[in-house]
């Protein structure tokens, strides 16, 4: 009984305390990422709507400027003359609006880069803690909290970092593609990829939950 009490006390000091803090940081960073993903999806949806609308406007403008019939001998009526300049003006306004949304999405991706950099620091911290445990307690280390050693914490951190790093690369690619695609089918694929995050798998979320359970942030 006394040994169990001592083990629980030691679980909130030294390396264990740092690992518990790191687990909380992982949780907070993942919440931050999800918020950014939702924000980015809304902006990306706006971009797709604008891009498809702009494509339709460009097609209408091209039709307006093309000769209506080969035999037309005279200029169009005065009442219809302003239509082309008006269409061009609308096209320029739409392009400016699309550029503004692109900047917003770039800002979201830049913030995601910051999140991943913080994840890299957490993973480096876990590696340092494993090295310290190895030095103090030998290759096998010691059991921390319920059943994990420092190696388990480091491996979980590495797996989480790999998942979010790959997802960030995908987001950066989607950022480049969304503003230029005129295919509605491709746009829907890009939006689906952004929303569903194929590199943030159920195993990724399970790894975070296991981390939180092991360190006592979530009850067993």
N, C-alpha and C positions, 0 to 999 in steps of 0.2 A: 504493500500500500504506500509506504513511504517512498519507494522508488518511483511509483507511478506519479505521485505528487511532484517529485523533483523533476521528472521528465516533462510534465506539463508546464512547470515554471520555466524550465530551460527553453521551452518552445517559443517564448516571447522575448528572448534575448539573443544577442550575437547574430550568427548567420541566419538562424531561424527567423528572427525579427525582420531582418532584411528581406528574406524570401517572402514573408507574409506581406510586407509592404510592396514588394515587386508584383505579387499576385493581384493586389488591389489596383496597382498602376495598370496592369494588363486589362483588368476589367474596365477601368475608366477609359483607356485608350480605345477599346473595342466599342464602347458606347459612343465615343467621339466619332469614330469611323462610321458607325451606322448612321449617325446624324448627318455627317457629310455625304454619305451615299444617298440618303433621302433628298438632301438639298440638290445634289448633282443630278438626280433623276428628274426632278422638277424642271431644272434648267435645260437639261438635255431634251426633255419633251417639248419645251418651248422652241428650242432650236430646230427640232424636226418639223414641227408645225410651220415655222417660219420658212424653212428651207423648201418644203413642198409647196407652200403658197407662193414663194418667190419663183419657183420653177414654172408654176402655172401662169404667173404674171408675165414671165419672160416669153412664154409660148404665145400668150395673147398679144403681147407687143409685137412679136415677130409677124403674127397674122395681120395686125393692123398696118404694119409698114410694108407688107408685101403687096404687089399689084392685085387688085381685086379681080380684074379680068384683062386679057391681052388687048381687047379692043377699046378699052377706056380711053377716050381722046382728051379728056379735060381733067382739071384738078378737082379734088373732092369739094363738096359744098363747104362754105365758110363755117357753118354751124358745127361741122365735124372736125375741123382742122385742129382744135386744141387737144384732141384725144390723145395723140402720140406724146406730146410734151407732158401731159398729165400722167400718162402711164410711166414715162421715164422718171418723173418726180416721185411717184409712188415706189418705183423700183429702187431708187436711191435711198429713200427713207427706210424701206424694208431691209436693205443691205446694212444700213447703219444700226438698225435695231438688232439684226442678227449678229453683228460684230460685238454689240454690247453683251448679248447673251454668251457669246464665245468667251469674252473676258470674265464673265461670272463663273463659267465652268472651269476656266483656267485657274481662277482663284480657289475653287473647291479642290481641284487636283493639287495645287500647291500646298494647301492645308493638309491633304492626305500624305504628301511627301514628308511634312513635319511629323505627322503621327508615326509613320514608318521609321523615321530617324530615331524617335523616342523608343520605339520597339527594339531597334538595334542596340541602343544603350542598355535597355533592360536585359537583353540576351547576353551582352558583354558582361553585365553585372553578375548574371547567373553563372557564366563561365568562371569568373573570378571567385565566386563563392564555392564552386565545385573544387577549384584548385586549392583554396584554403582548407576545405574539409579534407581533401586528399592529403594535404601536408600534415594536418593535425591528427587525423584518425585513420590514415592508411588508404589503400586503393578502394576498399569497400565502403569507406565512409561510415556514417552512422545514420540511423533512422531518425527522421525529423517529423514532428507532428504525428500522423497516424502510421504511415508505412513507407513514405518516399525518402530516398536519399537525395543529396544534392544533385546527383547525376540525373534523376528523374525530372527535377525542376529545370535543369539545363536543357534536356531533350525536349521537354514540353515547350519551353521558350523558343527553341530553334524551330520546332515545327510550326508554331504560331507565326514567327517572323517570316518563314518561307512562304506561308500561305498569303500573308498580307503583302509581301514584296511582289509576288506574282500577280496579285490582284491590282496592285498599283500600276504595274507595267501595262496591264490590260486597260485600265482607266486612261492612262496616258495615250494609248493607241486610239481608244474610242474618242478622246478629245480631238485628235487630229482628223478622224474620219467623219464625225458627225456633221461638221459644218460644210462638207464638200459633197456628200452623197446626195444624189437626186433620185435614187431608187427608193420607193416607199418600202419595198420588201427589206432592203438592206437596213434602212433606218429602223425598222421594227426589230430586226435582229440586234442592232447595236443597243437599242433601248432595253431589250430583254437581257442582254449580257450585263449592262450596267446595273439593272435592278437585281438580278438573281445572283450575281457575284460567283461565277463558277469555281474560283479558287478558294473561296471561303466555304468549305464543305461542312457537312454535319460533323465530321471528325474534328475539324478545327474548333467548332463550338463545344464539342464534347471535351476536347483537351482543356479549354479554358474552364469549363465547369468542374472538371476533375481537379484543376489547380486550385479553384476556389473552395472546393470541398475539403481537399487535403489540408489547406491552411486555415480552415475554420471560418472563412468568410460566409460560406453557405453551410447550413447544418446537414449532417449525414442522415 
